[in-house]
Amino acid sequence: MIASRMYGLDSSGIRKVFDLAQKMKNPVNLSIGQPDFDVPEYIKKEAIDAINSGANRYTMTQGIPELRERCLRYVKKLYGILGDNIMITCGVAGGATLAFLVLVNPGDEVLIPDPYFGMYKYLTKLCGGTPKFISTYPDFRLTAEHIVAQITPRTKILVINSPANPTGAICNSGEIKDIVEVARKHDLIIISDEIYKDFIYDEHFESIGKYYEKTLVLGGFSKSHAITGWRIGYAIGPAVIISEMIKLQQYTFICAPSFAQVAVSKTINHEIDEHIKNYKRKRDLIYDRLKGLYNITRPKGAFYLFPQVPWGTGQEFVTEAIKRNLLIIPGSVFSEQDTHFRISYAASDEAIEKGIEILVGLKK
């Protein structure tokens, strides 16, 4: 009855933890990958005004002109991205789904740095492609040498996620330029997931889209505007890719939510400097308290830590943590290894302090 392509997909391990959280009484939740601050009131007002003024119908498939133009101008000004073609997607997840369906043929190899966001693996499989994992353990740095070692004649796409989920690692300028040389030599397409670009703490964000013309940049406003449920993202890249993604969106998502497009178009310059300072403080709090007990690489962006488990497998360790009322995610959700676990510090100070206390106890 069920199509065979579905048997290669597993339910998201993150969703399993979310479902578990609904059954627990007041868990210490350090699992959720979304901002813990609320949508600013003025953004809510723009959304309400948009609804009241009639922005409730289908929009153009590629998004309303105001949002596309303002978004492209904003991103190019800040990050110097080369692409001039843009569409609005149903979040980065929607953009990634369209991109993989448009680009991946059966048998194509897609290079995915490991650890990774699980969607990349399963979208590749859904399209009949072959995911090839580039191990970045133990420090989670993606280098040109790592990539070259995995390239074959069937390699078509390289996925980059910087800052990364689940590690918080970033690609610096030197690493990006080296990766571009490899991509150009082997004529690779790069899909760059930049949803966490606003959450960076120790240096400036650099997009690989600034240096390589065959880059498809995926970004969005779910994290910066705290509107994860509104589903507003964008894709910027070569015209031949964007035009096909727009065509496919006609028959799948139709368009991104209309009221949210209007609201974001009027609040695209939303500043989150204070939130970034707060998240940097939270990162330092939990990292400094755990670094002597756990093997942890200090994250430079996003809002995650990815420590190595001190005993057992990642799944076994997380199972014990859940028994003690702490929700975290096993590393196997994000990796071909089961040696780590993910902590989200997009949480209250109270939850972080309680989580630290439980993790200190788990180490013993």
C-alpha positions in Angstrom: 0.0 0.0 0.0 2.7 2.5 1.0 5.2 3.7 -1.7 8.6 2.0 -1.3 10.4 5.4 -1.1 8.9 5.8 2.4 10.7 2.8 3.8 14.0 4.6 3.7 12.7 7.3 6.0 12.5 7.2 9.8 10.4 9.5 11.9 12.5 12.4 13.1 14.2 11.7 16.4 13.5 15.3 17.3 9.8 14.8 16.8 9.9 11.7 19.0 11.4 13.7 21.8 8.8 16.5 21.3 6.1 13.9 21.5 7.6 12.5 24.7 7.8 15.9 26.2 4.0 16.2 26.0 3.6 13.2 28.2 6.1 14.3 30.9 5.3 16.5 33.9 7.3 19.7 33.8 10.4 18.3 32.1 13.6 20.3 31.9 13.5 20.9 28.2 16.9 21.5 26.5 15.8 19.9 23.3 13.8 22.5 21.3 15.5 24.1 18.4 13.6 27.4 18.4 14.1 30.8 20.0 12.7 31.0 23.5 11.9 34.7 23.1 8.5 35.8 21.8 7.6 37.4 18.5 8.1 41.2 19.0 4.8 43.1 19.4 5.3 45.3 16.3 5.8 42.2 14.1 2.6 40.6 15.5 0.8 43.9 14.8 2.0 43.9 11.2 0.7 40.3 10.8 -2.7 41.2 12.4 -3.0 44.3 10.2 -2.2 42.2 7.1 -4.9 39.7 8.0 -7.4 42.5 8.7 -6.5 44.2 5.4 -7.2 41.1 3.4 -3.8 39.4 3.0 -5.4 36.0 3.3 -5.4 34.7 -0.2 -2.9 33.0 -2.5 0.0 35.1 -3.5 2.3 34.7 -6.5 4.0 31.3 -6.2 7.4 33.0 -5.9 6.3 35.4 -3.2 5.0 38.9 -3.1 7.3 41.4 -4.9 7.8 43.6 -1.8 9.3 40.8 0.2 11.4 39.4 -2.6 12.9 42.7 -3.5 13.5 43.8 0.1 14.9 40.4 1.1 17.3 40.2 -1.9 18.5 43.8 -1.3 19.0 43.2 2.4 20.9 39.9 2.0 23.1 41.1 -0.8 24.0 44.3 1.1 24.9 42.4 4.3 26.6 39.3 2.9 27.5 40.1 -0.8 25.7 37.1 -2.2 26.2 36.8 -5.9 22.8 35.4 -6.9 20.1 37.8 -8.3 17.2 35.3 -8.5 15.0 34.9 -5.4 11.8 33.1 -4.4 10.0 32.9 -1.1 9.6 29.4 0.3 7.7 27.8 3.2 10.6 28.0 5.5 14.1 26.7 4.9 12.6 23.2 5.1 10.3 24.0 2.2 13.2 25.5 0.2 15.4 22.4 0.8 12.6 20.1 -0.2 12.2 21.9 -3.5 15.9 22.2 -4.1 16.6 18.4 -3.6 13.6 17.4 -5.8 14.8 19.8 -8.5 18.5 18.8 -8.4 18.9 15.2 -7.3 18.6 12.4 -9.8 18.7 8.7 -8.8 22.3 7.7 -8.2 23.6 11.3 -7.7 25.8 11.6 -4.7 25.2 14.4 -2.2 28.0 15.2 0.2 26.7 15.9 3.7 29.0 17.0 6.6 28.5 14.7 9.6 27.0 15.7 12.1 24.1 17.0 10.1 20.5 18.2 10.2 18.6 15.0 9.4 16.5 16.5 6.6 19.5 16.4 4.2 20.0 12.7 4.5 16.3 11.8 4.1 15.6 14.2 1.2 18.6 12.7 -0.6 17.2 9.2 -0.1 13.6 10.4 -1.1 15.0 11.6 -4.4 16.9 8.3 -5.0 20.2 9.9 -4.4 23.1 8.6 -2.3 24.1 10.5 0.8 27.8 10.5 1.4 28.9 11.6 4.8 31.9 13.8 5.5 33.0 13.1 9.1 34.0 16.4 10.8 34.7 14.8 14.2 36.2 15.6 16.6 36.2 19.4 16.2 33.4 19.7 13.6 35.4 21.8 11.2 34.5 21.3 7.5 37.7 21.5 5.4 38.5 21.2 1.7 40.6 18.1 2.5 37.5 16.4 4.1 35.5 17.1 1.0 38.0 16.0 -1.6 38.4 12.6 0.0 34.7 11.9 -0.6 34.3 13.1 -4.2 33.6 10.6 -7.0 32.4 11.0 -10.6 28.8 10.7 -9.3 29.2 13.6 -6.8 26.8 16.5 -7.7 26.0 18.5 -4.6 27.7 19.6 -1.4 25.5 20.7 1.5 26.9 23.3 3.9 25.1 24.4 7.1 27.0 27.3 8.8 26.4 28.0 11.6 25.5 24.3 12.0 22.8 22.4 13.7 23.6 20.4 16.0 27.2 21.6 16.6 27.2 25.4 16.4 30.3 25.2 14.2 30.9 27.7 11.4 33.0 27.9 8.3 35.4 30.8 8.5 36.5 32.8 5.5 39.7 30.8 4.8 37.8 27.5 4.9 35.1 28.9 2.6 37.6 30.0 0.0 39.3 26.6 0.0 36.0 24.8 -0.3 35.0 27.1 -3.3 38.2 26.0 -5.1 37.2 22.4 -4.7 33.6 23.0 -5.8 34.8 24.9 -8.8 37.3 22.2 -9.8 34.7 19.5 -9.6 31.7 21.5 -10.8 29.7 21.0 -7.7 26.4 22.6 -6.8 26.5 24.0 -3.2 23.3 24.2 -1.1 24.0 26.5 1.8 21.6 26.4 4.7 22.0 29.7 6.4 19.0 29.7 8.8 21.3 30.4 11.8 23.3 33.2 10.2 22.0 35.8 12.7 23.1 33.7 15.7 26.9 34.0 15.6 29.0 35.1 18.6 32.7 35.3 18.1 33.3 36.4 14.5 31.4 37.7 11.4 29.2 35.5 9.3 30.4 34.7 5.8 28.2 33.2 3.1 29.8 30.9 0.6 27.3 32.5 -1.8 29.5 35.5 -1.9 32.3 33.5 -3.5 30.7 30.8 -5.7 28.1 31.4 -8.4 26.7 27.8 -8.3 25.5 28.3 -4.7 21.9 28.0 -3.7 21.5 30.0 -0.5 18.6 29.0 1.8 17.6 31.4 4.5 14.7 32.5 6.5 13.1 34.4 9.4 12.0 31.6 11.7 14.8 32.0 14.1 15.6 35.8 13.8 11.9 36.8 14.1 10.9 33.9 16.4 8.2 32.9 13.9 9.0 29.2 13.4 5.3 28.5 12.8 4.8 31.2 10.2 7.0 29.4 7.6 8.7 32.2 5.7 12.0 31.4 4.0 13.8 32.3 0.8 16.1 30.7 -1.8 18.6 32.8 -3.8 20.7 31.3 -6.5 21.1 30.6 -10.3 18.1 31.4 -12.4 18.0 27.9 -13.9 17.5 26.4 -10.3 15.2 29.0 -9.0 12.9 28.9 -12.0 12.5 25.1 -11.6 11.9 25.5 -7.8 9.1 28.0 -8.5 7.6 25.6 -11.0 7.6 22.8 -8.5 6.2 25.0 -5.7 3.1 25.6 -7.9 2.3 21.9 -7.5 3.3 21.4 -3.9 3.3 24.3 -1.4 1.5 26.7 -3.7 2.9 29.7 -1.9 4.2 30.8 1.5 1.6 32.1 4.0 0.3 35.4 2.7 -0.2 37.4 5.9 3.3 36.3 7.1 4.9 37.5 3.8 3.4 40.9 4.3 4.4 41.2 7.9 8.0 40.1 7.3 8.4 42.4 4.3 7.7 45.3 6.7 10.0 44.1 9.4 12.9 42.6 7.5 15.5 44.8 9.4 14.4 43.5 12.8 17.3 43.7 15.2 18.1 40.9 17.6 21.4 42.2 19.0 20.2 42.0 22.6 19.0 38.4 22.0 22.4 37.5 20.5 24.2 38.9 23.6 21.9 36.9 25.8 22.5 33.7 23.9 26.2 34.2 24.0 25.9 34.5 27.8 23.8 31.3 27.9 26.3 29.5 25.7 29.2 30.6 28.0 27.2 29.7 31.1 26.6 26.1 30.1 29.9 25.5 28.3 32.0 26.8 31.2 30.1 24.7 33.7 30.3 21.5 31.6 33.7 21.7 29.8 35.6 20.2 32.7 33.2 17.2 32.9 32.4 16.6 29.3 34.3 16.6 26.0 32.7 19.6 24.3 33.8 21.8 21.4 32.9 25.4 22.0 30.2 26.4 19.5 30.5 29.7 17.6 27.0 30.0 16.4 23.4 28.7 16.4 22.2 27.8 19.9 23.4 24.2 20.4 26.2 22.3 22.1 27.1 18.8 21.0 29.0 17.1 23.8 30.4 13.6 23.7 28.7 11.2 26.1 30.9 10.2 29.1 29.6 6.6 29.1 27.5 4.2 26.9 26.0 5.3 23.6 24.2 8.5 22.9 20.9 6.8 23.0 21.6 5.1 26.3 22.8 8.3 27.9 19.8 10.3 26.7 17.5 7.6 27.9 18.9 8.0 31.4 18.7 11.8 31.2 15.0 11.5 30.3 14.5 9.3 33.3 15.8 12.2 35.4 13.4 14.5 33.7 15.9 16.2 31.3 15.0 16.3 27.6 18.0 16.3 25.2 18.5 14.7 21.8 20.7 11.7 21.1 23.5 12.4 18.6 22.4 9.5 16.3 19.6 11.8 15.2 22.2 14.0 13.6 25.0 11.6 12.8 26.1 8.2 11.6 27.7 7.9 15.0 26.0 7.5 18.3 28.6 9.1 20.6 27.2 12.5 21.4 24.1 14.4 22.4 22.6 17.8 21.5 21.7 20.5 24.1 19.7 23.5 23.1 20.4 26.6 25.2 17.5 28.4 23.6 15.9 28.1 27.0 15.4 30.0 30.2 18.2 30.5 32.7 16.2 28.4 35.2 15.9 25.5 32.7 19.6 25.7 31.9 20.7 25.7 35.5 18.5 22.7 36.2 19.8 21.0 33.1 23.4 21.6 34.2 22.6 20.1 37.6 21.2 16.9 36.0 24.1 16.6 33.6 26.6 17.0 36.4 24.9 14.1 38.1 24.8 12.0 35.0 28.6 12.3 34.6 29.2 10.6 38.0 
